[in-house]
Amino acid sequence: MNKSKILRGDVVKVIAGSHKGKVGPVVKLSKDKKRVYVEGIVAIKHAKPSQTDQEGGIREIPASIDASNVSLVDPKAKDNATRVGYKIADGKKVRIAKKSGTEVK
């Protein structure tokens, strides 16, 4: 299983793709940690009527984004995206924002 520097609850900015520039918290990570679900990013799909869904129509389905296409939002400078680094503080490994050096909670 891959280690991800982005965790559930982190506020991220989409840096590539059709949703580029959107910001939101991570709702869910996939099992292999390569795809993330960001709140507010949906794929709009057309659904045909079926036995269970008599109406059909346009549906908004939560869309997953590749983890490489999102970047953590710096806790200090809210608009800037930053990379994640690690630092040992009080004998514990903590995540820090590379741009500002502040701890990511």
C-alpha positions as CSV (number, residue, x, y, z in Angstrom):
1,M,0.0,0.0,0.0
2,N,1.3,3.4,-0.9
3,K,1.9,6.2,1.6
4,S,0.1,9.4,0.8
5,K,1.2,12.8,1.9
6,I,-2.4,14.0,1.5
7,L,-4.9,12.8,4.1
8,R,-8.6,12.9,4.5
9,G,-9.7,16.4,5.8
10,D,-6.8,18.3,4.2
11,V,-7.8,21.3,2.1
12,V,-6.4,20.9,-1.4
13,K,-6.2,22.8,-4.6
14,V,-6.7,21.1,-8.0
15,I,-3.6,22.0,-10.1
16,A,-4.4,20.1,-13.3
17,G,-7.4,18.9,-15.3
18,S,-10.8,20.2,-16.0
19,H,-11.4,21.3,-12.4
20,K,-8.2,23.2,-12.2
21,G,-8.2,26.0,-9.6
22,K,-11.0,24.6,-7.4
23,V,-10.3,24.3,-3.7
24,G,-11.9,22.0,-1.2
25,P,-11.4,19.4,1.6
26,V,-10.5,15.8,0.8
27,V,-13.6,13.7,1.5
28,K,-12.2,10.3,0.8
29,L,-9.1,8.5,-0.4
30,S,-9.2,5.4,-2.5
31,K,-7.8,2.2,-1.2
32,D,-4.6,2.4,-3.3
33,K,-4.1,6.0,-2.2
34,K,-3.7,7.2,-5.8
35,R,-7.1,8.8,-6.2
36,V,-8.8,11.4,-4.0
37,Y,-12.4,12.7,-3.7
38,V,-12.6,16.4,-3.2
39,E,-15.8,18.1,-1.9
40,G,-17.6,20.1,-4.5
41,I,-16.0,18.3,-7.5
42,V,-18.6,16.2,-9.3
43,A,-18.9,14.6,-12.7
44,I,-22.2,15.2,-14.4
45,K,-23.6,12.1,-16.1
46,H,-26.7,11.3,-18.1
47,A,-28.5,8.4,-16.6
48,K,-31.0,6.4,-18.7
49,P,-34.3,5.4,-17.0
50,S,-34.2,1.9,-15.5
51,Q,-36.4,-0.3,-13.4
52,T,-35.0,1.1,-10.1
53,D,-34.8,4.7,-11.4
54,Q,-37.9,5.5,-13.4
55,E,-36.9,9.2,-14.0
56,G,-33.4,9.0,-15.3
57,G,-31.9,12.4,-16.3
58,I,-28.8,14.3,-15.3
59,R,-27.0,13.1,-12.2
60,E,-24.1,14.6,-10.3
61,I,-21.7,11.9,-9.2
62,P,-18.7,12.5,-7.0
63,A,-15.6,12.4,-9.2
64,S,-12.2,11.1,-8.1
65,I,-9.0,12.9,-9.1
66,D,-5.5,11.5,-9.4
67,A,-3.5,12.4,-6.3
68,S,-0.8,13.9,-8.5
69,N,-3.3,16.5,-9.7
70,V,-4.0,18.0,-6.3
71,S,-1.7,20.0,-4.0
72,L,-2.1,20.9,-0.4
73,V,-3.2,24.5,0.4
74,D,-0.7,26.3,2.6
75,P,-2.2,26.9,6.1
76,K,-0.5,30.3,6.4
77,A,-1.0,31.7,2.9
78,K,-4.5,30.4,2.0
79,D,-4.3,30.9,-1.8
80,N,-1.0,29.2,-2.4
81,A,-0.5,25.5,-3.0
82,T,2.5,23.9,-1.4
83,R,4.3,20.6,-1.2
84,V,4.4,18.5,2.0
85,G,7.5,17.8,3.9
86,Y,8.2,16.1,7.2
87,K,10.0,17.2,10.4
88,I,10.7,15.5,13.7
89,A,9.2,17.6,16.6
90,D,9.2,16.3,20.2
91,G,10.1,12.8,19.0
92,K,7.1,12.7,16.5
93,K,7.1,13.0,12.8
94,V,4.9,15.9,11.7
95,R,3.9,17.2,8.3
96,I,4.9,20.7,7.4
97,A,4.2,23.0,4.4
98,K,7.3,23.5,2.4
99,K,6.6,27.1,1.4
100,S,5.9,28.6,4.9
101,G,7.3,25.9,7.2
102,T,4.1,25.8,9.2
103,E,2.8,22.5,10.6
104,V,-0.1,20.9,8.8
105,K,-2.8,19.5,11.1
